[in-house]
C-alpha cells in the first residue's frame, strides 16, 4: 500500500467429503410370522478411495422395531404394508438414508379333516383313522397331533401313532372313545381341532359246539375252532369206517 506494507490474502480451506449412498434393497412380500431378510451391503461411500467408509447401518422396520448391521432379519406379526428405512453413517459422520417396502400378507390357517370311515369297533381290534385329506390353503407343510381325549372308565387305550396323518385307536374295553386331531402349519398356525367319537363293543366270545360223549346222553362244549395257546388249530380228520367181514 502507500505505506509500503504488503497484504497477503489467503483462505483456510477445509476438507470436504462426499456423503455415503444407502441402498435398502428391493420391495418384498412375505407372510406374517415369516422371517424376512434385509441386505444393505450394497450401500457404499464415494470417498472410499480416500479411506472413508461406512461404519454404521441402522434399520427401522416400520413397526417400532429396529436393528443394526448390514444384513438383518425381522419377523412381522401383523399383516400390512411397512416402510423400512436404512440409515448409513460414514467415518466423518456423514449420513444417508434409503427406504423400501415390505408387504406382509396373512397366513391362512390349515384345515383339519378326518376321512369318513368306521366309527364303531370291537375291544381288542384296531380302529383306523385317516387325516391325509387335511390341507393348507398356502401350500405349507403340515404337522399332526392325535390325542385320546375320552375313554371308558378303567381303559388304558392308546393310539398306534400320534404325529403322522394316519393312526389307529387300540381300544381295550367296550364303551365310547373320543379322539382329537390337531393340525398346524410349519409357522404354528393351527386349524380348528376335529374330534371323532368311536363306539366300541365288547370282544367277541367263543361259540359253543355240541359234541357227543361216550354215554350219548350229553354234550361237551368245545371252542370252534379249537384254540390252544391263542392259536387256531384245525379239527382232526374223521377216522375211516371199517366194515365187518
LUMLUM-40798 format. One record per residue (C-alpha): residue number from 1; residue in three letters; x, y, z negated. Coordinates in steps of 0.02 Angstrom, whole numbers, plus 50000, padded with zeros to 5 digits. Layout:
+-----+-----+-------+-------+-------+
|   k |   r |  east | north |    up |
+-----+-----+-------+-------+-------+
| NUM | ALA |     X |     Y |     Z |
...
+-----+-----+-------+-------+-------+
***
This chain:
+-----+-----+-------+-------+-------+
|   k |   r |  east | north |    up |
+-----+-----+-------+-------+-------+
|   1 | UNK | 50000 | 50000 | 50000 |
|   2 | UNK | 50052 | 50181 | 49995 |
|   3 | UNK | 50142 | 50149 | 49833 |
|   4 | UNK | 50245 | 50010 | 49913 |
|   5 | UNK | 50162 | 49871 | 49818 |
|   6 | UNK | 50114 | 49712 | 49909 |
|   7 | UNK | 49948 | 49625 | 49881 |
|   8 | UNK | 49931 | 49438 | 49903 |
|   9 | UNK | 49759 | 49365 | 49936 |
|  10 | UNK | 49731 | 49178 | 49912 |
|  11 | UNK | 49586 | 49063 | 49875 |
|  12 | UNK | 49593 | 48921 | 49749 |
|  13 | UNK | 49518 | 48776 | 49842 |
|  14 | UNK | 49428 | 48632 | 49753 |
|  15 | UNK | 49423 | 48453 | 49806 |
|  16 | UNK | 49259 | 48405 | 49889 |
|  17 | UNK | 49195 | 48226 | 49902 |
|  18 | UNK | 49051 | 48158 | 50003 |
|  19 | UNK | 48907 | 48079 | 49905 |
|  20 | UNK | 48884 | 47891 | 49920 |
|  21 | UNK | 48749 | 47810 | 50025 |
|  22 | UNK | 48621 | 47698 | 49936 |
|  23 | UNK | 48539 | 47552 | 50026 |
|  24 | UNK | 48399 | 47466 | 49929 |
|  25 | UNK | 48358 | 47337 | 50062 |
|  26 | UNK | 48204 | 47297 | 50167 |
|  27 | UNK | 48023 | 47285 | 50104 |
|  28 | UNK | 47974 | 47116 | 50032 |
|  29 | UNK | 47817 | 47016 | 49993 |
|  30 | UNK | 47808 | 46889 | 49851 |
|  31 | UNK | 47680 | 46802 | 49743 |
|  32 | UNK | 47654 | 46854 | 49563 |
|  33 | UNK | 47771 | 46774 | 49437 |
|  34 | UNK | 47890 | 46728 | 49577 |
|  35 | UNK | 48071 | 46791 | 49563 |
|  36 | UNK | 48118 | 46921 | 49694 |
|  37 | UNK | 48299 | 46972 | 49728 |
|  38 | UNK | 48359 | 47147 | 49771 |
|  39 | UNK | 48528 | 47172 | 49854 |
|  40 | UNK | 48608 | 47344 | 49851 |
|  41 | UNK | 48780 | 47283 | 49904 |
|  42 | UNK | 48764 | 47369 | 50074 |
|  43 | UNK | 48774 | 47537 | 49986 |
|  44 | UNK | 48941 | 47624 | 50019 |
|  45 | UNK | 49046 | 47778 | 49986 |
|  46 | UNK | 49109 | 47876 | 50138 |
|  47 | UNK | 49262 | 47928 | 50037 |
|  48 | UNK | 49318 | 47751 | 50004 |
|  49 | UNK | 49475 | 47786 | 50107 |
|  50 | UNK | 49519 | 47919 | 49979 |
|  51 | UNK | 49498 | 47794 | 49838 |
|  52 | UNK | 49322 | 47845 | 49791 |
|  53 | UNK | 49199 | 47704 | 49762 |
|  54 | UNK | 49028 | 47665 | 49690 |
|  55 | UNK | 49038 | 47624 | 49505 |
|  56 | UNK | 48854 | 47609 | 49456 |
|  57 | UNK | 48696 | 47530 | 49529 |
|  58 | UNK | 48535 | 47572 | 49436 |
|  59 | UNK | 48369 | 47492 | 49486 |
|  60 | UNK | 48193 | 47549 | 49441 |
|  61 | UNK | 48067 | 47413 | 49488 |
|  62 | UNK | 47913 | 47524 | 49478 |
|  63 | UNK | 47833 | 47428 | 49335 |
|  64 | UNK | 47928 | 47509 | 49190 |
|  65 | UNK | 48068 | 47382 | 49206 |
|  66 | UNK | 48248 | 47423 | 49252 |
|  67 | UNK | 48411 | 47332 | 49287 |
|  68 | UNK | 48591 | 47369 | 49331 |
|  69 | UNK | 48706 | 47292 | 49460 |
|  70 | UNK | 48722 | 47274 | 49649 |
|  71 | UNK | 48621 | 47110 | 49651 |
|  72 | UNK | 48472 | 47091 | 49533 |
|  73 | UNK | 48317 | 46982 | 49514 |
|  74 | UNK | 48147 | 47031 | 49446 |
|  75 | UNK | 47978 | 46948 | 49415 |
|  76 | UNK | 47813 | 47042 | 49435 |
|  77 | UNK | 47668 | 46981 | 49329 |
|  78 | UNK | 47530 | 47080 | 49415 |
|  79 | UNK | 47482 | 47091 | 49600 |
|  80 | UNK | 47505 | 47261 | 49682 |
|  81 | UNK | 47623 | 47368 | 49786 |
|  82 | UNK | 47777 | 47428 | 49694 |
|  83 | UNK | 47907 | 47560 | 49743 |
|  84 | UNK | 48082 | 47505 | 49697 |
|  85 | UNK | 48216 | 47639 | 49680 |
|  86 | UNK | 48404 | 47612 | 49685 |
|  87 | UNK | 48519 | 47748 | 49619 |
|  88 | UNK | 48706 | 47732 | 49650 |
|  89 | UNK | 48843 | 47837 | 49570 |
|  90 | UNK | 49024 | 47853 | 49628 |
|  91 | UNK | 49184 | 47891 | 49532 |
|  92 | UNK | 49162 | 48078 | 49550 |
|  93 | UNK | 48985 | 48067 | 49480 |
|  94 | UNK | 48902 | 48098 | 49647 |
|  95 | UNK | 48735 | 48007 | 49662 |
|  96 | UNK | 48619 | 47945 | 49798 |
|  97 | UNK | 48452 | 47855 | 49796 |
|  98 | UNK | 48359 | 47735 | 49910 |
|  99 | UNK | 48183 | 47664 | 49900 |
| 100 | UNK | 48100 | 47504 | 49959 |
| 101 | UNK | 47931 | 47422 | 49929 |
| 102 | UNK | 47876 | 47256 | 49859 |
| 103 | UNK | 47701 | 47188 | 49889 |
| 104 | UNK | 47652 | 47064 | 49754 |
| 105 | UNK | 47506 | 46952 | 49801 |
| 106 | UNK | 47402 | 46844 | 49684 |
| 107 | UNK | 47450 | 46663 | 49656 |
| 108 | UNK | 47292 | 46561 | 49685 |
| 109 | UNK | 47253 | 46426 | 49559 |
| 110 | UNK | 47256 | 46245 | 49621 |
| 111 | UNK | 47101 | 46135 | 49625 |
| 112 | UNK | 47097 | 45975 | 49522 |
| 113 | UNK | 46994 | 45834 | 49595 |
| 114 | UNK | 46968 | 45654 | 49540 |
| 115 | UNK | 46907 | 45537 | 49676 |
| 116 | UNK | 46736 | 45461 | 49652 |
| 117 | UNK | 46757 | 45282 | 49600 |
| 118 | UNK | 46712 | 45154 | 49471 |
| 119 | UNK | 46657 | 45240 | 49312 |
| 120 | UNK | 46618 | 45077 | 49224 |
| 121 | UNK | 46739 | 44947 | 49164 |
| 122 | UNK | 46767 | 44796 | 49054 |
| 123 | UNK | 46875 | 44789 | 48899 |
| 124 | UNK | 47045 | 44719 | 48944 |
| 125 | UNK | 47032 | 44765 | 49129 |
| 126 | UNK | 47112 | 44925 | 49201 |
| 127 | UNK | 47004 | 45062 | 49275 |
| 128 | UNK | 47092 | 45158 | 49415 |
| 129 | UNK | 47089 | 45349 | 49428 |
| 130 | UNK | 47149 | 45446 | 49580 |
| 131 | UNK | 47185 | 45634 | 49587 |
| 132 | UNK | 47280 | 45636 | 49751 |
| 133 | UNK | 47143 | 45746 | 49828 |
| 134 | UNK | 47195 | 45890 | 49714 |
| 135 | UNK | 47273 | 46032 | 49813 |
| 136 | UNK | 47341 | 46209 | 49804 |
| 137 | UNK | 47274 | 46348 | 49919 |
| 138 | UNK | 47450 | 46421 | 49931 |
| 139 | UNK | 47527 | 46254 | 49975 |
| 140 | UNK | 47631 | 46247 | 49815 |
| 141 | UNK | 47688 | 46079 | 49746 |
| 142 | UNK | 47580 | 46016 | 49602 |
| 143 | UNK | 47612 | 45943 | 49430 |
| 144 | UNK | 47489 | 45823 | 49347 |
| 145 | UNK | 47446 | 45779 | 49168 |
| 146 | UNK | 47321 | 45643 | 49121 |
| 147 | UNK | 47259 | 45629 | 48941 |
| 148 | UNK | 47140 | 45512 | 48850 |
| 149 | UNK | 47031 | 45635 | 48754 |
| 150 | UNK | 46896 | 45515 | 48690 |
| 151 | UNK | 46895 | 45333 | 48633 |
| 152 | UNK | 46780 | 45216 | 48537 |
| 153 | UNK | 46821 | 45203 | 48351 |
| 154 | UNK | 46971 | 45089 | 48324 |
| 155 | UNK | 47030 | 45097 | 48504 |
| 156 | UNK | 47213 | 45125 | 48548 |
| 157 | UNK | 47184 | 45130 | 48736 |
| 158 | UNK | 47321 | 45207 | 48843 |
| 159 | UNK | 47349 | 45262 | 49022 |
| 160 | UNK | 47467 | 45172 | 49139 |
| 161 | UNK | 47546 | 45340 | 49189 |
| 162 | UNK | 47524 | 45521 | 49137 |
| 163 | UNK | 47615 | 45634 | 49261 |
| 164 | UNK | 47579 | 45565 | 49435 |
| 165 | UNK | 47423 | 45581 | 49545 |
| 166 | UNK | 47359 | 45404 | 49512 |
| 167 | UNK | 47340 | 45314 | 49347 |
| 168 | UNK | 47234 | 45181 | 49262 |
| 169 | UNK | 47144 | 45176 | 49096 |
| 170 | UNK | 47181 | 45018 | 48996 |
| 171 | UNK | 47027 | 45001 | 48884 |
| 172 | UNK | 47040 | 44884 | 48736 |
| 173 | UNK | 46865 | 44898 | 48661 |
| 174 | UNK | 46690 | 44921 | 48729 |
| 175 | UNK | 46621 | 45098 | 48722 |
| 176 | UNK | 46637 | 45268 | 48804 |
| 177 | UNK | 46808 | 45337 | 48853 |
| 178 | UNK | 46848 | 45513 | 48912 |
| 179 | UNK | 47000 | 45554 | 49019 |
| 180 | UNK | 47054 | 45732 | 49060 |
| 181 | UNK | 47155 | 45785 | 49213 |
| 182 | UNK | 47257 | 45945 | 49212 |
| 183 | UNK | 47343 | 46011 | 49369 |
| 184 | UNK | 47463 | 46158 | 49386 |
| 185 | UNK | 47572 | 46228 | 49525 |
| 186 | UNK | 47760 | 46249 | 49506 |
| 187 | UNK | 47735 | 46428 | 49445 |
| 188 | UNK | 47625 | 46373 | 49300 |
| 189 | UNK | 47456 | 46424 | 49373 |
| 190 | UNK | 47330 | 46296 | 49308 |
| 191 | UNK | 47172 | 46228 | 49386 |
| 192 | UNK | 47012 | 46206 | 49290 |
| 193 | UNK | 47031 | 46039 | 49200 |
| 194 | UNK | 46923 | 45892 | 49253 |
| 195 | UNK | 46853 | 45764 | 49131 |
| 196 | UNK | 46797 | 45590 | 49178 |
| 197 | UNK | 46685 | 45481 | 49070 |
| 198 | UNK | 46705 | 45292 | 49082 |
| 199 | UNK | 46583 | 45166 | 49008 |
| 200 | UNK | 46669 | 45004 | 48957 |
| 201 | UNK | 46576 | 44842 | 48921 |
| 202 | UNK | 46633 | 44701 | 48809 |
| 203 | UNK | 46755 | 44575 | 48880 |
| 204 | UNK | 46679 | 44427 | 48971 |
| 205 | UNK | 46659 | 44271 | 48864 |
| 206 | UNK | 46694 | 44090 | 48915 |
| 207 | UNK | 46545 | 43997 | 48986 |
| 208 | UNK | 46490 | 43831 | 48910 |
| 209 | UNK | 46490 | 43675 | 49020 |
| 210 | UNK | 46395 | 43517 | 48962 |
| 211 | UNK | 46497 | 43357 | 48962 |
| 212 | UNK | 46430 | 43183 | 48922 |
| 213 | UNK | 46502 | 43099 | 48768 |
| 214 | UNK | 46531 | 42914 | 48741 |
| 215 | UNK | 46367 | 42897 | 48649 |
| 216 | UNK | 46274 | 42978 | 48791 |
| 217 | UNK | 46164 | 43069 | 48670 |
| 218 | UNK | 46259 | 43231 | 48653 |
| 219 | UNK | 46368 | 43353 | 48748 |
| 220 | UNK | 46536 | 43434 | 48719 |
| 221 | UNK | 46561 | 43619 | 48758 |
| 222 | UNK | 46717 | 43647 | 48864 |
| 223 | UNK | 46782 | 43809 | 48938 |
| 224 | UNK | 46758 | 43818 | 49125 |
| 225 | UNK | 46886 | 43810 | 49199 |
| 226 | UNK | 46993 | 43728 | 49065 |
| 227 | UNK | 47113 | 43852 | 48987 |
| 228 | UNK | 47273 | 43806 | 48900 |
| 229 | UNK | 47390 | 43941 | 48834 |
| 230 | UNK | 47295 | 44076 | 48927 |
| 231 | UNK | 47322 | 43994 | 49100 |
| 232 | UNK | 47189 | 43915 | 49209 |
| 233 | UNK | 47210 | 43730 | 49240 |
| 234 | UNK | 47116 | 43626 | 49371 |
| 235 | UNK | 46999 | 43488 | 49316 |
| 236 | UNK | 47071 | 43311 | 49338 |
| 237 | UNK | 47004 | 43216 | 49490 |
| 238 | UNK | 46869 | 43084 | 49454 |
| 239 | UNK | 46929 | 42904 | 49433 |
| 240 | UNK | 46890 | 42790 | 49582 |
| 241 | UNK | 46745 | 42668 | 49563 |
| 242 | UNK | 46787 | 42482 | 49560 |
| 243 | UNK | 46651 | 42360 | 49614 |
| 244 | UNK | 46643 | 42190 | 49526 |
| 245 | UNK | 46679 | 42039 | 49637 |
+-----+-----+-------+-------+-------+
***
